[in-house]
Amino acid sequence: MFTNLNPEQINAVKHINGPLLIIAGAGSGKTRTLTHRISYLIKECGVDPWHILAVTFTNKAAGEMKERVEALLSRKTAKYRFIPDLSEAPLICTFHSFGVRLLREEGQAIGIAKKFVIYDASDARSAIKKAAIEADVDIERYNPKFLQWAISGAKNDNLEPLEFAGKIRGDLPLEQAAKTYMVYQKKLMAAGALDFDDLLLQSVRLFKKHPEILMKYQERFQYLLVDEYQDTNKVQYELISMLASKYRNLCVVGDDDQSIYAWRGADIRNILEFEKDFNDARVIKLEQNYRSTSHILNAAHAVISKNTNRKDKKLWTERGLGNQVTIVEAYSGRDEAFKIVHEIESIVRNGMPNSVLSSSNLSDIAVLYRTNAQSRVLEEAFLDAGIPYKIVGGTRFYERKEIKDILAYLKVLANPLDDVSLSRIINVPPRKVGAVTLDKLNAFSIFNEVPLHDVLARLDEVDLSPLAGNALANFYNLLKELRQSLENITLSGFLRLVIDKVGYDRFLLDGSEEGEERYENIMELLSVSKRYDEMQADTALQAFLEEVALVTDLDTLADNGSAVALMTIHSAKGLEFPVVFISGMEEDLFPHTMAKDNSQDIEEERRLCYVGMTRAMDKLFLCYAKERLIFGQSMVQRPSRFLDEIPEEYLNGDLSGGTAGTGTPCGAPVLNDNWCDDIQYTASEDLVLPDFEIGEIVMHDVFGNGVIREIIGRVATVDFGPKNGVKKMLAEKLRRVS
């Protein structure tokens, strides 16, 4: 059982009775330790599996734990079996799955229907909207998305409606949320429904109101294990504390240095103050890292050690020094993206020294970034290079709803006959145009054989309510006004005007984190439009829409799944890659501008940086730009303070750039050649395309030789054979085979 465990892991497995805090650093084998502990309790200590509960945060993590426990307890069969004399299995599940089980069984004691339904986010938002109207809350001013965010936060803080109302007096927006919360909970009960947050809040409420039920489950679950304890919020903390209060056999595993979810309610104090809650707790640190090389770990430690709210620890490895960390200095965000692509092309061609990376497996490479909006310029660079990529844990930039909405407005303004785009935006943002009204408009359009746009000019001929008719008339006049504004204006100015006139910024900025992020995406689209400001606006609009159509039409993801992973650092937690690039290591981007005035937020940003760095197994690139388009404005950028915190000895050369905010050298190596200047272009430049012919054999740096099947404009369709298949790509990325 202990063959594959190090001494600290063995100590953690063998600690049976009493509270235990396992500080498990990145890549230190925490899941292995947890699953061996469960197996040891059952096989060596004779604990009935019925008495064991292990909880984690995701179904994927719970499934992995189950599979590992299966393998440890019964290696004779692939089917789930435990040792013969034990009929019940330990319960390994997510927090919310536990809540469902508990409330199905016991919820009737507090008025919860046995066959309650669970509202997803969309269902909950609809119910909150109705509750707000009933509570006389102005939903035009207090968007239901904001109200939902505030109510969810209250539930995660273990606050019922009256408690929440008492806590936020004097904060007008939250007071409106509290009024809505009270009505919303009544509606949920009346409908026999719970939302996702209720699964935990109501579980705690059940235990508080019925001590006899709590005692029943304390007897049932005498041994508790909690994974990712640094990510627990107040209601999760309360639930676990109540269950563990009798036998106190609570084992929690986590890493305070990887606590990166405060914005969704996680409370780092739960892990930092565990020994205060359980003053007889044993603390075991897992500091041996099995993932990364020493240079990467030492560089990451240099950054995280600047935090004051953390437990002292330092990861070490037997994997050797490995490759030093490289800092990539770029002139602009676009230049940074092209340099990342260039480096990946080099790795694909030549491999990576001292790495397990296969030169042909793009899935071994990840590009990480602080915000989703950063993916746009990276996606364009990958498209230009013809390198397959996939967005992990998110949506490709041009497929995001807010981007498609704004593009639909631009398409209608460029081409009033575009019925598909017009149908998309006719009630976005909401303007009281429902499905019944839209059906009438479409029926009139079909019967009279005229486009939908022309129907808007003949509203008096359509049987509409006065409210809908007035809204549609205003919408039609708005489109006319915007179309006339195309004269004597830049494209970026026109886009700003569209966003303002239709109220899309106000529609997004509802006070929620989601709204802020979606607004950042719109501002990134504005940055794209700046590239066309030297052209006449109406011509620029057509060129801009053509480029976007090209980007969204290209085939970017290999059928066999071999593609570079693009994702936010939050999405990368728990993953690992031989090669990692972190883009946008700049002040006000990373750390984010919203964190710079708060020391606790800066510490969370530093933890996020640490998480990103420790995803790398063999090679880490930290990238920044001297200038970047932000919200449509060209901004001079300073290198992130996190770069300056890395000692020179972990870096492979001298930095000719500068320390964050000072412009003085900070000892980091730089890739600062001008290699990509020759391939950068804007839509207004004349490109000299290779004169390929159908059937000609060509070469691509990633996919090798292929045969051209079709060429339309700049886009070539190339058959790369059975291994890589047929792909669309820019023709300038192909070379003739001589």
Secondary structure by P-SEA (a helix, b strand, c coil): ccccccaaaaaaaaccccbbbbbccccccaaaaaaaaaaaaccccccccccbbbbbccaaaaaaaaaaaaaaacccccccccccccccccccccaaaaaaaaaaccccccccccbbbbbcaaaaaaaaaaaaaaaccccccccaaaaaaaaaaaaaacccaaaaaaaccccaaaaaaaaaaaaaaaaaaaacccccccccaaaaaaaaacaaaaaaaaaaccbbbbcccccccaaaaaaaaaaacccccbbbbbbcccccccccccccccccccccccccbbbbbbcccccccaaaaaaaaaaaccccccccccccccccccccbbbbbbccaaaaaaaaaaaaaaaaacccccccccccccccbbbbbcccccaaaaaaaaaaacbbbbbcccccccccaaaaaaaaaaaaaacccaaaaaaaccccccccccaaaaaaaaaaaaaacccaaaaaaccccccccaaaaaaaaaaaaaaaaaaaacccccaaaaaaaaaaaaccccccccccaaaaaaaaaaaaaaaaacccccccaaaaaaaaaaaaaaaaaccccccccbbbbbbcccccccccccbbbbccccccccccccccccaaaaaaaaaaaaaaaaccccbbbbbbbcccccccccccccccccccccccccccbbbcccccccccccbbbbcccccccccccccccccccccccccbbbbbccccbbbbccccccbbbbbccccccccccccccccccc
